[in-house]
């Protein structure tokens, strides 16, 4: 009997392509996880999704996500569509007994995210698992950074700084897209990039966020779409200070308006006995300053003993952004096989969502501090 797992990806654009690449390659590199079948790719445009399905290795395409829910050949539903669709699809898939992976952020609103967590909790009691896709947890250098922090190599962590900067909206004439409409995206740079920043703070430190101060800015108030000029209803950039329950303080800055920055995620962690520095533009490198070292030392995270690397190439042969999604797929498959909760869970996604909501709330109150208890 074929014990492989059938996969459906909903969405065939940027994220759908990245996730398709992961499902196509996961079995070739990660041994010991269940085999998968690329069953169906879903998208609204029949011709375009059919073309994408053929290119990305899918057996067939569909134009309605409901067809996937009713399809007995599908065991895993991977959701790569705008945020306003996450809750409905994920809840329906879990109720149908299908494992779910959903792209970050978990949902557009706290009530939607809470409903997804409740559905995931109910599904887990039936052996059906759900995971949210924070793919940067699968960068070997960042997984190694977390291990160093957890082992106490940095001493007491005092300060964290995370920035995630892009420039694709710098041009005032850049066209309107769904990412700039609150009803579809939920928020702008805050949800898109800030969710990664907040997740990394929680992931690296293993600590929760107690309170926030935040500011949002929309630099270009209107853009031209297919139906003419529309108001931009989300933020272009966001800033926040996060007080951790551990006592550490973290600052985050995210922007789609940072001229010259294409996809610049940088992380600095400073402790009483050491420090770490990471840049996504050099994602195979972790810079560390430990003990009595007078400065930072570069570690190339390509050795077989580094997290995830044993699935890939010989030492020194670097990995790329796309590998994080393949590692993510392997982690989900491994959790399904072990019948354990994959990480990050929907509960982790909700925790991030509460922080984002608190940042928005603080921004509405001119940067006043907001306790996370107000959003729990």
Number of C-alpha atoms within 10 A of each C-alpha: 3 5 8 12 18 19 25 30 30 27 23 25 15 10 17 23 17 19 26 26 17 20 26 16 17 24 19 11 15 21 12 11 20 17 17 19 20 21 22 24 29 28 23 14 12 13 12 13 21 22 13 21 25 13 11 20 17 21 14 17 23 20 18 14 20 13 11 26 23 12 14 11 15 21 23 30 25 28 28 25 23 19 26 18 16 22 24 13 23 26 20 16 27 25 17 16 19 26 27 25 25 26 22 27 30 34 28 24 19 18 12 20 23 22 17 27 22 15 20 26 20 15 21 18 9 12 15 24 27 33 27 25 26 24 20 22 23 21 26 26 29 27 18 19 24 18 15 18 21 14 10 13 19 23 18 16 21 17 18 23 19 23 20 26 24 21 16 16 18 17 11 13 11 12 15 20 14 14 20 23 18 17 15 16 24 22 25 27 27 31 28 20 24 29 21 24 26 25 22 20 25 16 17 20 19 12 14 19 23 16 21 27 23 26 22 24 16 16 14 16 14 17 17 16 14 9 7 8 12 16 14 22 18 22 24 24 24 24 20 26 20 25 21 20 12 15 14 18 19 21 21 22 22 29 29 24 22 19 14 12 15 15 17 19 23 19 20 18 23 19 20 14 16 23 26 24 22 22 21 20 14 16 21 22 22 22 19 22 20 19 14 8 11 8 12 15 15 13 13 19 26 23 19 14 10 14 19 24 21 15 14 17 14 12 14 11 13 17 18 12 16 13 21 22 26 24 27 29 24 24 20 27 24 19 17 21 12 11 13 14 20 20 19 19 21 30 21 19 27 25 23 27 26 22 27 25 21 24 30 23 21 22 22 13 14 12 19 15 19 23 18 19 10 11 15 11
